[in-house]
């Protein structure tokens, strides 16, 4: 058994490459989906029924569709429409579009809980439109939503493992390759689980720090 982990250590360059790619996907998808989710949230709450319903339809579609099926749709389906892309680009796009819906829905829920007086005060000081959104509404929304955003980041890490089906060289894909070559499934996949755990613990630690700062600010 120990010899199997020695083999994994011998392939540490490949393992670290997969780990790095997973972290890169997390950063790109996490940041982009959060920004797009913040921009989508006002559309979900728009007084224009067409805009609100169209936005809600997108959110519902993403929340109801299995992520793996969505990956297949983008990587294999879009080329039939003349929209071909690399496996990496398709994987990143799938993560972004899918998680944007979840980010927007979380932020919408927090927005609805904001005190009405806060928004009215912003309007009284002359804030309107985009300035009201970015300077009055989004800061407290982001602070209150920090724990949920952290949870969604963890979900992005887990979703990224599905990208092995389109041969994106993330952690699961690289560990599967090592297992297939050396026939050491236990050592390979235990190592993968531990590395995913480390990523998630890092996210939780960062989220905890931000949440503590948010509580201190509210106090």
C-alpha positions, 0 to 999 in steps of 0.5 A, spaced: 500 500 500 505 504 501 508 503 495 502 505 491 503 512 494 510 512 493 508 511 485 503 517 486 509 521 489 513 520 483 508 523 479 507 529 483 509 533 477 502 531 474 498 531 480 500 538 481 499 540 474 492 537 475 491 541 482 493 547 479 488 547 473 483 545 478 485 552 482 485 556 476 478 553 474 475 555 481 478 562 480 476 564 473 469 561 474 468 563 481 470 570 480 466 571 473 460 567 475 460 572 482 460 578 477 455 576 472 451 574 478 451 580 481 449 583 474 444 578 473 440 580 480 437 586 478 434 583 472 431 578 476 428 584 481 426 588 475 419 591 474 419 590 467 416 583 467 419 581 460 426 582 463 424 579 470 421 573 467 427 572 462 432 572 467 428 567 472 427 562 466 435 562 465 436 561 472 431 556 473 434 552 467 441 552 470 438 550 477 434 544 474 439 542 469 444 536 471 451 540 470 454 534 466 449 534 461 450 542 461 457 540 459 455 535 454 451 540 451 456 546 450 462 541 448 458 537 443 452 540 442 454 547 440 459 545 434 453 543 431 451 550 431 458 552 428 460 554 435 467 550 436 471 551 442 477 547 446 475 543 451 478 547 457 474 553 454 468 549 454 469 547 461 470 554 464 464 556 460 460 551 463 462 552 470 461 560 469 454 560 466 452 554 470 454 557 477 452 565 475 445 562 476 446 560 483 450 566 485 444 571 482 439 567 486 443 567 492 444 575 492 437 576 490 435 572 496 440 577 501 437 583 497 430 582 499 432 581 506 435 588 506 432 594 510 428 598 506 430 604 509 437 603 507 435 603 499 431 609 501 436 613 504 441 612 498 436 614 493 435 620 498 442 622 497 441 622 490 444 615 488 440 612 482 441 606 477 448 603 477 451 607 482 445 605 487 447 598 485 454 598 486 455 603 492 449 602 496 446 595 495 451 590 493 456 592 498 452 589 504 449 584 500 456 581 498 458 581 506 451 578 508 452 573 502 459 571 504 458 564 507 453 562 501 458 565 496 463 560 500 459 554 499 458 555 492 465 556 491 466 549 494 460 547 489 464 549 483 470 545 486 466 539 486 463 541 479 470 541 476 471 534 477 466 533 471 470 536 466 474 530 466 469 527 461 471 532 456 478 531 457 480 537 461 486 536 465 484 538 472 485 534 478 480 528 477 482 527 470 490 527 472 489 522 477 484 517 473 490 517 468 495 515 473 490 510 476 489 507 469 497 507 468 499 504 474 493 500 477 493 503 483 485 506 484 485 507 492 492 511 492 490 515 486 483 517 488 484 518 496 490 523 494 485 526 489 480 526 495 485 529 500 487 535 495 480 537 494 479 537 501 485 542 502 482 546 497 475 546 500 478 548 507 482 553 504 475 556 501 472 555 508 478 559 512 478 565 507 470 565 507 470 565 515 475 571 515 471 575 510 465 573 514 468 575 521 470 582 518 463 583 515 460 582 522 465 586 525 463 592 520 456 591 522 457 591 529 
